[in-house]
Amino acid sequence: MGAIRGDGQVEAEHRILPEAGCLLVWPAFLHHMVHPNLSREARISVSFNVVLRWSEKYLPKQ
């Protein structure tokens, strides 16, 4: 989580042991990784973007 270096609210490393029904959400700029799934159970991963308040400044300049 070095993307927020010096932020007192964020630890340098945080690990979570997943369990059924667990939903993890973080900002896209945050460096993250997932260890390989070594079990015979399927791992479902869903990725999406959310904009809470739209602004034209989110569009690239043309």
PDB file of N, CA, C and O in Angstrom, chain B, residues numbered from 101:
ATOM      1  N   MET B 101       0.823  -1.190   0.000  1.00  0.00           N
ATOM      2  CA  MET B 101       0.000   0.000   0.000  1.00  0.00           C
ATOM      3  C   MET B 101       0.865   1.251   0.000  1.00  0.00           C
ATOM      4  O   MET B 101       0.514   2.257   0.616  1.00  0.00           O
ATOM      5  N   GLY B 102       1.968   1.185  -0.677  1.00  0.00           N
ATOM      6  CA  GLY B 102       2.867   2.324  -0.721  1.00  0.00           C
ATOM      7  C   GLY B 102       2.319   3.517  -1.470  1.00  0.00           C
ATOM      8  O   GLY B 102       2.925   4.588  -1.453  1.00  0.00           O
ATOM      9  N   ALA B 103       1.158   3.350  -2.144  1.00  0.00           N
ATOM     10  CA  ALA B 103       0.577   4.448  -2.900  1.00  0.00           C
ATOM     11  C   ALA B 103       0.122   5.578  -1.991  1.00  0.00           C
ATOM     12  O   ALA B 103      -0.100   6.693  -2.462  1.00  0.00           O
ATOM     13  N   ILE B 104      -0.020   5.313  -0.707  1.00  0.00           N
ATOM     14  CA  ILE B 104      -0.449   6.345   0.242  1.00  0.00           C
ATOM     15  C   ILE B 104       0.646   6.517   1.292  1.00  0.00           C
ATOM     16  O   ILE B 104       0.366   6.567   2.490  1.00  0.00           O
ATOM     17  N   ARG B 105       1.879   6.605   0.840  1.00  0.00           N
ATOM     18  CA  ARG B 105       3.008   6.711   1.754  1.00  0.00           C
ATOM     19  C   ARG B 105       2.828   7.880   2.721  1.00  0.00           C
ATOM     20  O   ARG B 105       2.499   8.994   2.315  1.00  0.00           O
ATOM     21  N   GLY B 106       3.046   7.609   3.985  1.00  0.00           N
ATOM     22  CA  GLY B 106       2.958   8.649   5.006  1.00  0.00           C
ATOM     23  C   GLY B 106       1.557   8.874   5.554  1.00  0.00           C
ATOM     24  O   GLY B 106       1.380   9.668   6.478  1.00  0.00           O
ATOM     25  N   ASP B 107       0.558   8.190   5.005  1.00  0.00           N
ATOM     26  CA  ASP B 107      -0.805   8.342   5.504  1.00  0.00           C
ATOM     27  C   ASP B 107      -0.935   7.539   6.792  1.00  0.00           C
ATOM     28  O   ASP B 107      -0.791   6.316   6.772  1.00  0.00           O
ATOM     29  N   GLY B 108      -1.200   8.197   7.894  1.00  0.00           N
ATOM     30  CA  GLY B 108      -1.292   7.544   9.186  1.00  0.00           C
ATOM     31  C   GLY B 108      -2.495   6.633   9.330  1.00  0.00           C
ATOM     32  O   GLY B 108      -2.558   5.836  10.266  1.00  0.00           O
ATOM     33  N   GLN B 109      -3.452   6.737   8.418  1.00  0.00           N
ATOM     34  CA  GLN B 109      -4.648   5.914   8.474  1.00  0.00           C
ATOM     35  C   GLN B 109      -4.476   4.568   7.762  1.00  0.00           C
ATOM     36  O   GLN B 109      -5.336   3.694   7.870  1.00  0.00           O
ATOM     37  N   VAL B 110      -3.356   4.400   7.030  1.00  0.00           N
ATOM     38  CA  VAL B 110      -3.153   3.193   6.234  1.00  0.00           C
ATOM     39  C   VAL B 110      -1.864   2.499   6.653  1.00  0.00           C
ATOM     40  O   VAL B 110      -0.799   3.117   6.672  1.00  0.00           O
ATOM     41  N   GLU B 111      -1.960   1.236   6.983  1.00  0.00           N
ATOM     42  CA  GLU B 111      -0.769   0.462   7.331  1.00  0.00           C
ATOM     43  C   GLU B 111      -0.021   0.086   6.060  1.00  0.00           C
ATOM     44  O   GLU B 111      -0.614  -0.001   4.984  1.00  0.00           O
ATOM     45  N   ALA B 112       1.271  -0.134   6.185  1.00  0.00           N
ATOM     46  CA  ALA B 112       2.082  -0.464   5.004  1.00  0.00           C
ATOM     47  C   ALA B 112       1.666  -1.795   4.387  1.00  0.00           C
ATOM     48  O   ALA B 112       1.801  -1.974   3.176  1.00  0.00           O
ATOM     49  N   GLU B 113       1.175  -2.714   5.174  1.00  0.00           N
ATOM     50  CA  GLU B 113       0.718  -4.004   4.662  1.00  0.00           C
ATOM     51  C   GLU B 113      -0.491  -4.458   5.460  1.00  0.00           C
ATOM     52  O   GLU B 113      -0.540  -4.334   6.684  1.00  0.00           O
ATOM     53  N   HIS B 114      -1.442  -4.976   4.749  1.00  0.00           N
ATOM     54  CA  HIS B 114      -2.658  -5.470   5.402  1.00  0.00           C
ATOM     55  C   HIS B 114      -3.073  -6.747   4.696  1.00  0.00           C
ATOM     56  O   HIS B 114      -3.269  -6.736   3.481  1.00  0.00           O
ATOM     57  N   ARG B 115      -3.211  -7.837   5.417  1.00  0.00           N
ATOM     58  CA  ARG B 115      -3.601  -9.123   4.829  1.00  0.00           C
ATOM     59  C   ARG B 115      -4.959  -9.533   5.360  1.00  0.00           C
ATOM     60  O   ARG B 115      -5.291  -9.299   6.523  1.00  0.00           O
ATOM     61  N   ILE B 116      -5.741 -10.153   4.480  1.00  0.00           N
ATOM     62  CA  ILE B 116      -7.084 -10.604   4.842  1.00  0.00           C
ATOM     63  C   ILE B 116      -7.233 -12.056   4.426  1.00  0.00           C
ATOM     64  O   ILE B 116      -6.914 -12.423   3.295  1.00  0.00           O
ATOM     65  N   LEU B 117      -7.714 -12.872   5.333  1.00  0.00           N
ATOM     66  CA  LEU B 117      -8.045 -14.252   5.012  1.00  0.00           C
ATOM     67  C   LEU B 117      -9.501 -14.246   4.544  1.00  0.00           C
ATOM     68  O   LEU B 117     -10.407 -14.026   5.348  1.00  0.00           O
ATOM     69  N   PRO B 118      -9.733 -14.487   3.243  1.00  0.00           N
ATOM     70  CA  PRO B 118     -11.094 -14.364   2.718  1.00  0.00           C
ATOM     71  C   PRO B 118     -12.032 -15.428   3.275  1.00  0.00           C
ATOM     72  O   PRO B 118     -11.612 -16.520   3.655  1.00  0.00           O
ATOM     73  N   GLU B 119     -13.301 -15.079   3.310  1.00  0.00           N
ATOM     74  CA  GLU B 119     -14.333 -16.015   3.720  1.00  0.00           C
ATOM     75  C   GLU B 119     -15.558 -15.746   2.856  1.00  0.00           C
ATOM     76  O   GLU B 119     -15.695 -14.665   2.283  1.00  0.00           O
ATOM     77  N   ALA B 120     -16.432 -16.715   2.765  1.00  0.00           N
ATOM     78  CA  ALA B 120     -17.622 -16.591   1.929  1.00  0.00           C
ATOM     79  C   ALA B 120     -18.405 -15.329   2.282  1.00  0.00           C
ATOM     80  O   ALA B 120     -18.627 -15.036   3.457  1.00  0.00           O
ATOM     81  N   GLY B 121     -18.816 -14.595   1.272  1.00  0.00           N
ATOM     82  CA  GLY B 121     -19.604 -13.393   1.468  1.00  0.00           C
ATOM     83  C   GLY B 121     -18.787 -12.143   1.727  1.00  0.00           C
ATOM     84  O   GLY B 121     -19.358 -11.069   1.916  1.00  0.00           O
ATOM     85  N   CYS B 122     -17.471 -12.252   1.741  1.00  0.00           N
ATOM     86  CA  CYS B 122     -16.596 -11.110   2.019  1.00  0.00           C
ATOM     87  C   CYS B 122     -16.466 -10.237   0.764  1.00  0.00           C
ATOM     88  O   CYS B 122     -16.203 -10.756  -0.321  1.00  0.00           O
ATOM     89  N   LEU B 123     -16.645  -8.939   0.900  1.00  0.00           N
ATOM     90  CA  LEU B 123     -16.492  -7.990  -0.188  1.00  0.00           C
ATOM     91  C   LEU B 123     -15.400  -7.003   0.201  1.00  0.00           C
ATOM     92  O   LEU B 123     -15.500  -6.341   1.234  1.00  0.00           O
ATOM     93  N   LEU B 124     -14.371  -6.901  -0.611  1.00  0.00           N
ATOM     94  CA  LEU B 124     -13.273  -5.966  -0.368  1.00  0.00           C
ATOM     95  C   LEU B 124     -13.307  -4.891  -1.440  1.00  0.00           C
ATOM     96  O   LEU B 124     -13.420  -5.203  -2.625  1.00  0.00           O
ATOM     97  N   VAL B 125     -13.211  -3.631  -1.040  1.00  0.00           N
ATOM     98  CA  VAL B 125     -13.249  -2.511  -1.974  1.00  0.00           C
ATOM     99  C   VAL B 125     -12.111  -1.569  -1.629  1.00  0.00           C
ATOM    100  O   VAL B 125     -11.899  -1.248  -0.459  1.00  0.00           O
ATOM    101  N   TRP B 126     -11.369  -1.119  -2.653  1.00  0.00           N
ATOM    102  CA  TRP B 126     -10.292  -0.165  -2.438  1.00  0.00           C
ATOM    103  C   TRP B 126     -10.143   0.691  -3.669  1.00  0.00           C
ATOM    104  O   TRP B 126     -10.615   0.303  -4.738  1.00  0.00           O
ATOM    105  N   PRO B 127      -9.498   1.852  -3.563  1.00  0.00           N
ATOM    106  CA  PRO B 127      -9.309   2.725  -4.724  1.00  0.00           C
ATOM    107  C   PRO B 127      -8.339   2.098  -5.726  1.00  0.00           C
ATOM    108  O   PRO B 127      -7.415   1.378  -5.349  1.00  0.00           O
ATOM    109  N   ALA B 128      -8.568   2.383  -7.009  1.00  0.00           N
ATOM    110  CA  ALA B 128      -7.787   1.766  -8.083  1.00  0.00           C
ATOM    111  C   ALA B 128      -6.295   2.077  -7.994  1.00  0.00           C
ATOM    112  O   ALA B 128      -5.473   1.262  -8.414  1.00  0.00           O
ATOM    113  N   PHE B 129      -5.933   3.237  -7.457  1.00  0.00           N
ATOM    114  CA  PHE B 129      -4.515   3.610  -7.418  1.00  0.00           C
ATOM    115  C   PHE B 129      -3.733   2.841  -6.353  1.00  0.00           C
ATOM    116  O   PHE B 129      -2.502   2.883  -6.344  1.00  0.00           O
ATOM    117  N   LEU B 130      -4.416   2.157  -5.477  1.00  0.00           N
ATOM    118  CA  LEU B 130      -3.759   1.448  -4.394  1.00  0.00           C
ATOM    119  C   LEU B 130      -3.100   0.169  -4.904  1.00  0.00           C
ATOM    120  O   LEU B 130      -3.765  -0.676  -5.505  1.00  0.00           O
ATOM    121  N   HIS B 131      -1.810   0.025  -4.670  1.00  0.00           N
ATOM    122  CA  HIS B 131      -1.092  -1.177  -5.094  1.00  0.00           C
ATOM    123  C   HIS B 131      -1.643  -2.365  -4.307  1.00  0.00           C
ATOM    124  O   HIS B 131      -1.744  -2.321  -3.081  1.00  0.00           O
ATOM    125  N   HIS B 132      -2.000  -3.440  -5.043  1.00  0.00           N
ATOM    126  CA  HIS B 132      -2.556  -4.607  -4.377  1.00  0.00           C
ATOM    127  C   HIS B 132      -2.192  -5.876  -5.137  1.00  0.00           C
ATOM    128  O   HIS B 132      -1.788  -5.817  -6.299  1.00  0.00           O
ATOM    129  N   MET B 133      -2.334  -7.007  -4.486  1.00  0.00           N
ATOM    130  CA  MET B 133      -2.053  -8.295  -5.123  1.00  0.00           C
ATOM    131  C   MET B 133      -2.898  -9.372  -4.461  1.00  0.00           C
ATOM    132  O   MET B 133      -3.404  -9.200  -3.352  1.00  0.00           O
ATOM    133  N   VAL B 134      -3.036 -10.487  -5.168  1.00  0.00           N
ATOM    134  CA  VAL B 134      -3.760 -11.636  -4.649  1.00  0.00           C
ATOM    135  C   VAL B 134      -2.874 -12.854  -4.847  1.00  0.00           C
ATOM    136  O   VAL B 134      -2.327 -13.056  -5.931  1.00  0.00           O
ATOM    137  N   HIS B 135      -2.733 -13.657  -3.820  1.00  0.00           N
ATOM    138  CA  HIS B 135      -1.955 -14.884  -3.945  1.00  0.00           C
ATOM    139  C   HIS B 135      -2.702 -15.875  -4.840  1.00  0.00           C
ATOM    140  O   HIS B 135      -3.929 -15.819  -4.917  1.00  0.00           O
ATOM    141  N   PRO B 136      -1.998 -16.769  -5.509  1.00  0.00           N
ATOM    142  CA  PRO B 136      -2.657 -17.765  -6.364  1.00  0.00           C
ATOM    143  C   PRO B 136      -3.644 -18.621  -5.570  1.00  0.00           C
ATOM    144  O   PRO B 136      -3.427 -18.915  -4.394  1.00  0.00           O
ATOM    145  N   ASN B 137      -4.712 -19.007  -6.225  1.00  0.00           N
ATOM    146  CA  ASN B 137      -5.711 -19.881  -5.614  1.00  0.00           C
ATOM    147  C   ASN B 137      -5.213 -21.319  -5.732  1.00  0.00           C
ATOM    148  O   ASN B 137      -5.233 -21.884  -6.825  1.00  0.00           O
ATOM    149  N   LEU B 138      -4.774 -21.911  -4.648  1.00  0.00           N
ATOM    150  CA  LEU B 138      -4.237 -23.270  -4.658  1.00  0.00           C
ATOM    151  C   LEU B 138      -5.284 -24.315  -4.266  1.00  0.00           C
ATOM    152  O   LEU B 138      -4.976 -25.504  -4.194  1.00  0.00           O
ATOM    153  N   SER B 139      -6.515 -23.875  -4.014  1.00  0.00           N
ATOM    154  CA  SER B 139      -7.565 -24.825  -3.638  1.00  0.00           C
ATOM    155  C   SER B 139      -8.294 -25.318  -4.882  1.00  0.00           C
ATOM    156  O   SER B 139      -8.077 -24.818  -5.985  1.00  0.00           O
ATOM    157  N   ARG B 140      -9.148 -26.294  -4.688  1.00  0.00           N
ATOM    158  CA  ARG B 140      -9.976 -26.799  -5.789  1.00  0.00           C
ATOM    159  C   ARG B 140     -11.268 -25.985  -5.918  1.00  0.00           C
ATOM    160  O   ARG B 140     -12.042 -26.184  -6.855  1.00  0.00           O
ATOM    161  N   GLU B 141     -11.491 -25.085  -4.987  1.00  0.00           N
ATOM    162  CA  GLU B 141     -12.679 -24.225  -5.020  1.00  0.00           C
ATOM    163  C   GLU B 141     -12.443 -23.055  -5.973  1.00  0.00           C
ATOM    164  O   GLU B 141     -11.324 -22.557  -6.098  1.00  0.00           O
ATOM    165  N   ALA B 142     -13.499 -22.629  -6.635  1.00  0.00           N
ATOM    166  CA  ALA B 142     -13.393 -21.485  -7.546  1.00  0.00           C
ATOM    167  C   ALA B 142     -13.248 -20.190  -6.754  1.00  0.00           C
ATOM    168  O   ALA B 142     -13.866 -20.019  -5.703  1.00  0.00           O
ATOM    169  N   ARG B 143     -12.432 -19.289  -7.266  1.00  0.00           N
ATOM    170  CA  ARG B 143     -12.336 -17.948  -6.699  1.00  0.00           C
ATOM    171  C   ARG B 143     -13.001 -17.008  -7.682  1.00  0.00           C
ATOM    172  O   ARG B 143     -12.667 -17.013  -8.867  1.00  0.00           O
ATOM    173  N   ILE B 144     -13.921 -16.213  -7.216  1.00  0.00           N
ATOM    174  CA  ILE B 144     -14.617 -15.267  -8.079  1.00  0.00           C
ATOM    175  C   ILE B 144     -14.084 -13.881  -7.793  1.00  0.00           C
ATOM    176  O   ILE B 144     -14.061 -13.437  -6.645  1.00  0.00           O
ATOM    177  N   SER B 145     -13.655 -13.200  -8.843  1.00  0.00           N
ATOM    178  CA  SER B 145     -13.115 -11.851  -8.717  1.00  0.00           C
ATOM    179  C   SER B 145     -13.872 -10.937  -9.675  1.00  0.00           C
ATOM    180  O   SER B 145     -13.985 -11.244 -10.862  1.00  0.00           O
ATOM    181  N   VAL B 146     -14.388  -9.828  -9.177  1.00  0.00           N
ATOM    182  CA  VAL B 146     -15.142  -8.880  -9.986  1.00  0.00           C
ATOM    183  C   VAL B 146     -14.463  -7.517  -9.864  1.00  0.00           C
ATOM    184  O   VAL B 146     -14.142  -7.069  -8.763  1.00  0.00           O
ATOM    185  N   SER B 147     -14.253  -6.873 -10.992  1.00  0.00           N
ATOM    186  CA  SER B 147     -13.621  -5.556 -11.003  1.00  0.00           C
ATOM    187  C   SER B 147     -14.584  -4.544 -11.606  1.00  0.00           C
ATOM    188  O   SER B 147     -15.275  -4.844 -12.579  1.00  0.00           O
ATOM    189  N   PHE B 148     -14.632  -3.348 -11.033  1.00  0.00           N
ATOM    190  CA  PHE B 148     -15.522  -2.313 -11.571  1.00  0.00           C
ATOM    191  C   PHE B 148     -15.031  -0.942 -11.146  1.00  0.00           C
ATOM    192  O   PHE B 148     -14.247  -0.816 -10.205  1.00  0.00           O
ATOM    193  N   ASN B 149     -15.492   0.078 -11.839  1.00  0.00           N
ATOM    194  CA  ASN B 149     -15.181   1.465 -11.506  1.00  0.00           C
ATOM    195  C   ASN B 149     -16.451   2.153 -11.025  1.00  0.00           C
ATOM    196  O   ASN B 149     -17.549   1.858 -11.496  1.00  0.00           O
ATOM    197  N   VAL B 150     -16.289   3.065 -10.088  1.00  0.00           N
ATOM    198  CA  VAL B 150     -17.422   3.812  -9.553  1.00  0.00           C
ATOM    199  C   VAL B 150     -17.062   5.287  -9.537  1.00  0.00           C
ATOM    200  O   VAL B 150     -15.978   5.662  -9.090  1.00  0.00           O
ATOM    201  N   VAL B 151     -17.970   6.125 -10.024  1.00  0.00           N
ATOM    202  CA  VAL B 151     -17.830   7.571  -9.915  1.00  0.00           C
ATOM    203  C   VAL B 151     -19.020   8.047  -9.094  1.00  0.00           C
ATOM    204  O   VAL B 151     -20.167   7.913  -9.522  1.00  0.00           O
ATOM    205  N   LEU B 152     -18.754   8.593  -7.931  1.00  0.00           N
ATOM    206  CA  LEU B 152     -19.834   9.001  -7.037  1.00  0.00           C
ATOM    207  C   LEU B 152     -20.481  10.316  -7.445  1.00  0.00           C
ATOM    208  O   LEU B 152     -21.671  10.524  -7.208  1.00  0.00           O
ATOM    209  N   ARG B 153     -19.706  11.203  -8.057  1.00  0.00           N
ATOM    210  CA  ARG B 153     -20.247  12.472  -8.539  1.00  0.00           C
ATOM    211  C   ARG B 153     -19.552  12.787  -9.849  1.00  0.00           C
ATOM    212  O   ARG B 153     -18.337  12.982  -9.869  1.00  0.00           O
ATOM    213  N   TRP B 154     -20.306  12.843 -10.958  1.00  0.00           N
ATOM    214  CA  TRP B 154     -19.728  13.028 -12.281  1.00  0.00           C
ATOM    215  C   TRP B 154     -19.272  14.471 -12.485  1.00  0.00           C
ATOM    216  O   TRP B 154     -19.903  15.415 -12.009  1.00  0.00           O
ATOM    217  N   SER B 155     -18.158  14.615 -13.205  1.00  0.00           N
ATOM    218  CA  SER B 155     -17.640  15.915 -13.584  1.00  0.00           C
ATOM    219  C   SER B 155     -16.981  15.783 -14.948  1.00  0.00           C
ATOM    220  O   SER B 155     -16.356  14.764 -15.241  1.00  0.00           O
ATOM    221  N   GLU B 156     -17.113  16.797 -15.775  1.00  0.00           N
ATOM    222  CA  GLU B 156     -16.483  16.784 -17.104  1.00  0.00           C
ATOM    223  C   GLU B 156     -14.960  16.707 -17.005  1.00  0.00           C
ATOM    224  O   GLU B 156     -14.309  16.286 -17.961  1.00  0.00           O
ATOM    225  N   LYS B 157     -14.384  17.100 -15.885  1.00  0.00           N
ATOM    226  CA  LYS B 157     -12.928  17.055 -15.749  1.00  0.00           C
ATOM    227  C   LYS B 157     -12.396  15.621 -15.717  1.00  0.00           C
ATOM    228  O   LYS B 157     -11.190  15.413 -15.846  1.00  0.00           O
ATOM    229  N   TYR B 158     -13.274  14.630 -15.548  1.00  0.00           N
ATOM    230  CA  TYR B 158     -12.844  13.225 -15.578  1.00  0.00           C
ATOM    231  C   TYR B 158     -12.519  12.777 -16.999  1.00  0.00           C
ATOM    232  O   TYR B 158     -11.829  11.776 -17.186  1.00  0.00           O
ATOM    233  N   LEU B 159     -13.006  13.503 -18.001  1.00  0.00           N
ATOM    234  CA  LEU B 159     -12.759  13.155 -19.397  1.00  0.00           C
ATOM    235  C   LEU B 159     -11.384  13.659 -19.825  1.00  0.00           C
ATOM    236  O   LEU B 159     -10.965  14.733 -19.392  1.00  0.00           O
ATOM    237  N   PRO B 160     -10.666  12.899 -20.677  1.00  0.00           N
ATOM    238  CA  PRO B 160      -9.367  13.382 -21.161  1.00  0.00           C
ATOM    239  C   PRO B 160      -9.547  14.584 -22.085  1.00  0.00           C
ATOM    240  O   PRO B 160     -10.537  14.668 -22.812  1.00  0.00           O
ATOM    241  N   LYS B 161      -8.601  15.505 -22.058  1.00  0.00           N
ATOM    242  CA  LYS B 161      -8.642  16.661 -22.947  1.00  0.00           C
ATOM    243  C   LYS B 161      -8.314  16.216 -24.367  1.00  0.00           C
ATOM    244  O   LYS B 161      -7.401  15.419 -24.579  1.00  0.00           O
ATOM    245  N   GLN B 162      -9.058  16.732 -25.334  1.00  0.00           N
ATOM    246  CA  GLN B 162      -8.868  16.313 -26.719  1.00  0.00           C
ATOM    247  C   GLN B 162      -8.373  17.433 -27.575  1.00  0.00           C
ATOM    248  O   GLN B 162      -8.160  17.247 -28.773  1.00  0.00           O
TER     249      GLN B 162
END
